[in-house]
Amino acid sequence: MDNATSSDFTVDLTNCDREPIHLPGSIQSFGCLIAVRADWLIAFCSANSEHYLGVPADEVAGEPLKNWFDKTTLHHIRSSLQSSMITGRNERLFAQKVVATGLTVDISVHHNGLYTLIELEEVHSERKADEQFVRSLLTQFYRAADSKELIDQVAQQIQLITGYDRVMVYKFLPDGAGEVVAESKQYKLEPFLGLRYPASDIPKQARALYVKNLLRVIADVDDTTVPVLPVMKGADSQIDMSFSTLRAVSPIHIEYLKNMGVKASLSVSIVINGKLWGLFACHHYSPKVPSYYQRTELELFAEVFSLELSSRLMTEQSVERDRVRHVHNRIMSTIPTSGSLAQGIAEQFPVMRDLIKCDGICVIVDGEVRSEGHGLEPDNLKRLCRQLNALAPSEIAAIDTLANFMSGYQTDVHGIAGVLAVPVSKSPRDYLLFYRQAQTKTVSWAGNPEKPVVAGPNGARLMPRSSFDVWQQTHSDSCHEWLEQELNDADSLRVTLLEVMIRHIQERDSIRLQAARKHEILISELNHRVRNILNLVNAIVMQTEQAGRTLDEFIQVLSGRLVALASAHDQLTASDWTDISFRKLLETEIQAYVNLSNSIELHGEDVLIAPYAATPLVLVMHEMFTNAAKYGALSNSGEKGTVSVHWSVSKKSELIIRWEETGGPPVSLPGKDSFGMTMIRNVIPHELEGEVDIEFSPGGVRATLVIPHRYLVVKDTLADNENEAAVAQPDTSLSMPEHALVVEDSLVIALDMQKKLKALGVQNVAVAGTLAAARRSVEGREPGLAVFDVHLGNETSFDLIRQLSVKGIPAIIVSGYGEDVDIPDEIKHVPVLTKPVTGQDLITTLAQIL
């Protein structure tokens, strides 16, 4: 920006939002930054690198990283990089040695999309026991009764452990401003609890960085920053330091902290459901840098705390949802469906006022107005509705100051200061309105929230506030603000009223039309079914043989078949022509035989039959029982016979019905098939595409009936699994083994490799983190492929690779040492991949060895 203030350039709160704070070009002085390319050659380094590397900064660029670190440390750095690329977060290495200088350093590794950034912080002393505090903090969670008490306790605990002079829990409000909702401080300091800070105090891009990088430390506001060399001009050439722990601080923010008297700060993000809920904001009034280990512990605790806080908030919201659901059910069960809809809603006003506190309530439906308590007079009500109609149809309008929403409106004259407007229809626009009267409200800000525009060396810009004394705003024409929970309750109420209106309209305007349509459908369906039944009856009559029978016998046989048909239709009618119970079909059919001395046994879990299959199945079972009563186990032969019917569902989800007669007279093969036997043999295969197998053994008739699964209400689990397997099968020409083994001591990297192999078609991928676990896995089930990390703690995997190689099992070595890994001669043929491993590199290597 030019030094002169341009008349065409507007300076407002959005200027802070446009500051490129992720591209500072420098770092804080308590560490050193190195940026390497994909070939592990150094592209940039901070100007203070000589203290860490023993070589001037201008001699570092272009050199390989291995010049300053031993093989083991390089391996750890490469493994950390792969983990970072998987998790999207910085990975840490503690107490590592720089070979050139002998310094002990903590290391942070991450990839910014173009470079791998390696940040070093010198370790000045042995790690203290109190730096490991996460477990002790977590044990305190159960002591808090609710979310507020939890926040208060955690603020006190963090201040005690970190030693910062002030620890605040800073919560972001819906309008972007923030409020200090908990505080723990040195007793001499003035309290900030309850103070609000405008949204511009933390610009948008800073909030975005707080979500990406959960912890931000500022060691000393008077610190001289260290440039990153070589210095590049232009934003496009700068290194993106969004995830950097050492990133230099915006000059505006430094000035902001100085104005507050703060020398050092630490901010830890509280992220809930991917959104920035708030911050642990720690202030110190002298320079302070917690150890990197302690900051890591604090970041881990903040993530666990976010989960706990989210759970507490969800529980509290669940209680509120239950209350809203009770209101919904009460309204739906008591609101009348006839008469005036506006009057019906008005009768629910007491219930709605219990849900949302207000001084008056009004509903407008089709021009009809009903109200209760304080409200607007007709003219202002019409004006308000016209203003509301300009908003989105489903948008709930929470108006705290009606005078700002309607020009010329005077709160002191009309009494109503705020309105919560709930639209309950789109066209015409109808509303439910909650009114609130004016209430004097005082908001305490940490200084005047309006930032002054000052012309400085970089042109006109917004200056941070120089005073943070309590600055109060008093409003006399506003109502008590509508809370977020009340807006959620109003939205739930909107859905309830929409349901009420839809039901009312349907019942009022569509009853006659629906009745006419139902009548037409009923006549059509009745005509169709009667024709089918008459055709079936005609076929039964024509096929029932009269030859060899008396008239009475003919009538008895025909009547039995028609009664069976009628029984099936009675049960279908009782079930509204939906699925019916197979057991009930059988129990109805055997009613004619229950008083005989012979017995009938039914075995099987209840199965539902589709309506289409009911009639054919009933006719077949009727013929089976009829034949048993005439010639078999149920006949009057003097023998005590038994008919057993067993049924079950097969693995193919088919219904298998087994019929067995025992104890009856000897059975012989019939000379020719009667109509009844023809139905038994052919109805199920012809109409249902099932199977029938009947055997006439001397001891009694045996039969097996198979009903296809499409006529049963049984989930085809096997088919579902086969379909899922088919969908999951990757489109690849590689012939992948069924089993594979991944040996890797980093769980994140191991799980990532497991995911890659499964995506390529390996069904079972075992993971082992130690050599002993890997050997047990091989002994339990020999893999068809093995992927090894070389160094597993204090041991190597070479011996196991050698053993599997002798057996002809393909293997791949994945190592952070890359080309520097020293592989024994007998396994030189095993391919080596350098971490991080890409999917394409893995596929290419697998194609070579499989």
BELHULIN-V44931 format. One record per residue. PSI is psi in degrees with one decimal (none if undefined). Layout:
<<PSI> <PSI>>
//
This chain:
<<138.4> <156.0> <-36.7> <142.3> <122.7> <138.1> <-18.1> <-5.4> <120.7> <126.8> <117.3> <-171.2> <-18.9> <-13.6> <-39.7> <-34.6> <-20.2> <0.1> <126.0> <71.4> <-13.7> <-3.0> <60.2> <-22.4> <7.5> <167.7> <167.1> <154.6> <-2.4> <9.0> <-177.7> <141.7> <136.3> <132.1> <124.0> <153.3> <-176.8> <-26.1> <9.6> <25.2> <141.2> <126.6> <-39.1> <156.2> <157.2> <155.4> <-16.9> <17.0> <-21.6> <-34.7> <-33.7> <-39.6> <-13.5> <9.1> <139.1> <149.3> <-34.8> <-7.6> <3.3> <-42.8> <136.2> <-10.6> <152.2> <146.6> <-28.9> <-10.7> <-21.2> <-6.4> <146.6> <173.9> <-40.2> <-45.8> <-40.5> <-40.5> <-45.1> <-39.6> <-42.8> <-40.7> <-41.5> <-37.2> <-44.4> <-41.9> <-41.8> <-39.7> <-27.4> <-45.7> <-21.2> <15.2> <161.9> <141.6> <143.8> <145.4> <129.2> <146.6> <52.7> <155.8> <137.1> <115.5> <-42.7> <-34.8> <-14.6> <5.8> <142.8> <125.0> <153.2> <141.0> <137.8> <134.7> <132.0> <165.6> <128.4> <13.0> <-20.9> <-41.7> <156.0> <119.2> <122.9> <118.1> <133.2> <135.7> <126.3> <135.8> <116.7> <-18.1> <168.1> <148.3> <135.3> <150.9> <-32.3> <-3.6> <-18.3> <86.0> <-1.8> <-47.5> <-43.7> <-34.5> <-39.4> <-32.8> <-14.2> <-9.7> <-42.1> <-16.0> <-22.2> <130.0> <-31.2> <-177.7> <-37.0> <-45.6> <-35.6> <-45.9> <-43.4> <-45.8> <-42.2> <-38.7> <-42.9> <-42.1> <-41.3> <-39.1> <-37.0> <-40.4> <-42.5> <-26.4> <10.1> <148.9> <-33.5> <132.3> <122.5> <149.5> <116.1> <116.3> <133.1> <135.3> <164.0> <-30.2> <5.0> <-20.2> <168.9> <155.9> <139.3> <109.9> <-9.1> <150.7> <140.6> <129.6> <167.6> <141.3> <-23.8> <-17.5> <146.3> <145.8> <145.6> <-3.3> <129.8> <-10.5> <148.6> <150.7> <134.3> <159.3> <-30.8> <-13.8> <-30.3> <95.8> <166.3> <-44.0> <-26.5> <-38.6> <-39.0> <-39.4> <-32.7> <-30.4> <-38.6> <-48.9> <107.0> <-17.1> <134.3> <121.8> <136.5> <111.9> <-40.6> <119.4> <-19.0> <7.2> <143.5> <118.7> <158.1> <122.4> <153.0> <127.5> <148.2> <149.8> <127.9> <138.7> <145.0> <139.0> <-33.0> <-21.4> <-8.5> <153.5> <129.5> <115.9> <30.8> <-38.4> <7.8> <137.3> <-18.5> <-1.8> <131.7> <159.9> <144.9> <133.8> <-34.3> <-40.4> <-36.3> <-44.7> <-38.4> <-47.5> <-39.3> <-40.5> <-28.5> <-9.0> <12.3> <134.5> <-31.2> <152.0> <160.6> <127.0> <131.4> <126.4> <143.8> <103.9> <123.2> <123.0> <39.9> <1.2> <148.2> <103.4> <-39.3> <-164.8> <148.4> <110.0> <112.2> <126.9> <143.6> <146.4> <20.8> <160.8> <142.7> <130.7> <104.3> <153.0> <154.6> <-33.2> <-43.2> <-38.7> <-36.5> <-44.2> <-42.4> <-38.6> <-42.3> <-43.3> <-39.8> <-36.7> <-43.2> <-41.0> <-40.2> <-40.4> <-43.2> <-44.3> <-42.2> <-42.8> <-42.6> <-44.7> <-40.1> <-38.5> <-44.6> <-37.7> <-33.6> <-39.6> <-42.2> <-38.9> <-36.5> <-38.9> <-42.2> <-39.9> <-37.6> <-41.6> <-44.2> <-50.0> <-37.8> <-41.9> <-46.6> <-32.6> <-19.2> <-15.1> <134.2> <148.9> <-1.1> <164.6> <-161.5> <126.1> <-40.0> <-41.4> <-38.8> <-41.2> <-38.6> <-31.4> <-16.0> <4.8> <-43.3> <-38.8> <-43.4> <-35.1> <-25.2> <-31.0> <-44.9> <116.1> <131.4> <169.6> <-12.4> <162.0> <147.8> <144.1> <140.2> <116.7> <120.1> <38.1> <-9.9> <130.8> <129.8> <137.2> <166.3> <136.8> <-158.4> <146.3> <-175.1> <149.1> <161.7> <-44.0> <-48.1> <-30.1> <-41.9> <-42.4> <-43.8> <-44.1> <-39.4> <-41.1> <-41.2> <-33.0> <-19.6> <-11.4> <173.2> <145.8> <-33.7> <13.1> <124.4> <126.5> <115.7> <104.1> <112.2> <-32.7> <99.3> <-28.6> <-27.1> <-20.2> <-35.8> <117.4> <139.5> <-4.6> <136.1> <113.0> <-40.3> <-20.9> <-44.2> <-14.8> <-36.6> <127.7> <-32.7> <155.7> <136.8> <107.4> <121.9> <108.4> <134.3> <4.4> <162.1> <-44.1> <115.2> <157.7> <116.8> <152.5> <150.4> <124.2> <130.3> <127.0> <145.5> <140.3> <168.6> <142.9> <122.8> <124.6> <132.2> <125.3> <125.0> <118.8> <153.2> <80.8> <169.7> <118.7> <-13.6> <115.1> <137.6> <148.5> <124.1> <135.6> <115.5> <-166.3> <-23.1> <21.5> <-172.6> <130.2> <164.1> <129.5> <141.9> <154.6> <139.9> <-12.4> <135.5> <20.6> <149.5> <124.6> <117.0> <138.5> <130.3> <128.2> <128.6> <-5.8> <21.4> <157.4> <174.6> <130.0> <145.7> <120.7> <158.7> <-39.6> <-35.6> <-34.6> <-40.2> <-41.4> <-38.9> <-38.0> <-40.4> <-40.1> <-35.5> <-44.2> <-41.0> <-46.1> <-33.8> <-41.2> <-40.6> <-45.3> <-40.3> <-44.5> <-40.4> <-44.9> <-43.0> <-44.3> <-27.0> <-42.0> <-16.1> <-1.3> <-46.8> <-43.7> <-43.5> <-39.2> <-41.6> <-43.1> <-41.6> <-38.9> <-44.0> <-44.4> <-41.5> <-45.9> <-43.2> <-45.4> <-39.8> <-43.8> <-43.4> <-47.1> <-38.7> <-42.0> <-44.4> <-43.1> <-44.4> <-39.7> <-41.2> <-43.5> <-42.8> <-42.4> <-40.2> <-42.3> <-45.4> <-31.9> <-10.5> <114.4> <138.7> <-20.9> <135.4> <2.9> <149.8> <169.4> <-40.7> <-41.3> <-40.3> <-44.1> <-38.3> <-44.5> <-47.6> <-42.4> <-41.1> <-42.1> <-39.6> <-35.7> <-40.5> <-42.9> <-44.1> <-36.7> <-42.9> <-42.7> <-33.4> <-44.0> <-36.8> <-40.9> <-42.6> <-28.6> <12.0> <35.0> <38.6> <-169.8> <141.1> <160.6> <128.7> <-38.8> <-41.0> <-35.6> <-45.0> <-44.0> <-36.2> <-40.3> <-35.1> <4.1> <-33.2> <-13.2> <1.8> <-21.2> <-2.3> <158.9> <-22.1> <163.6> <153.5> <127.1> <131.0> <126.0> <128.4> <149.1> <151.0> <135.6> <138.7> <136.0> <139.1> <147.1> <-37.3> <-32.6> <-11.5> <-48.2> <-51.0> <-40.7> <-39.5> <-42.6> <-41.5> <-46.4> <-34.2> <-44.4> <-36.7> <-45.8> <-37.5> <-45.2> <-37.1> <-35.6> <-29.4> <-47.1> <-12.7> <-139.8> <-19.6> <8.3> <164.1> <61.8> <1.4> <-12.0> <149.0> <95.4> <167.5> <136.7> <121.6> <127.5> <114.4> <138.2> <151.8> <166.7> <126.5> <176.0> <-24.4> <9.4> <28.8> <149.4> <117.8> <117.4> <122.4> <123.6> <130.9> <127.4> <133.6> <154.1> <1.3> <-174.8> <159.1> <144.9> <138.7> <157.7> <127.0> <149.1> <-51.8> <154.2> <127.7> <177.6> <-38.6> <-45.2> <-34.6> <-42.4> <-41.5> <-44.6> <-31.2> <-22.4> <-48.9> <-46.8> <-38.0> <-46.7> <-32.0> <-2.9> <35.8> <-159.9> <146.5> <126.6> <116.9> <136.3> <129.3> <77.5> <153.9> <-34.5> <-13.0> <158.5> <137.1> <139.7> <149.5> <124.7> <134.2> <120.9> <123.5> <153.1> <-21.6> <-11.7> <9.3> <154.6> <75.3> <126.4> <130.0> <76.1> <-41.5> <-43.4> <-38.4> <-43.5> <-39.7> <-39.7> <-41.7> <-40.0> <-37.9> <-39.3> <-39.3> <-17.3> <119.7> <152.5> <84.8> <148.6> <-5.9> <138.1> <93.5> <145.1> <165.2> <-33.7> <142.9> <160.6> <130.4> <120.3> <107.0> <129.1> <-11.2> <114.6> <-39.5> <-45.8> <-39.3> <-44.9> <-34.4> <-43.1> <-39.1> <-42.7> <-42.5> <-44.6> <-40.4> <-37.2> <-26.6> <-3.2> <0.4> <123.6> <-42.2> <120.2> <107.4> <150.5> <130.6> <135.6> <-12.3> <163.5> <-37.9> <-43.1> <-36.1> <-42.2> <-41.1> <-39.3> <-41.5> <-40.1> <-36.0> <-41.1> <117.4> <126.7> <161.1> <-5.5> <141.5> <137.0> <122.0> <137.5> <142.3> <-52.0> <116.7> <85.1> <-116.5> <10.0> <162.0> <162.4> <10.7> <-43.3> <-43.3> <-38.3> <-41.6> <-44.0> <-44.6> <-33.9> <-39.2> <-35.9> <-2.0> <18.6> <121.8> <143.6> <155.5> <138.3> <128.2> <117.9> <146.6> <-11.8> <-18.8> <-132.9> <-17.8> <-4.8> <133.6> <104.5> <132.9> <152.0> <-38.4> <-13.0> <26.1> <-24.0> <-14.0> <124.6> <147.9> <128.7> <141.1> <132.2> <145.7> <145.4> <126.2> <159.3> <-38.9> <-40.4> <-40.4> <-44.9> <-44.2> <-44.2> <-41.8> <-37.8> <-26.6> <-30.5> <-14.1> <none>>
//
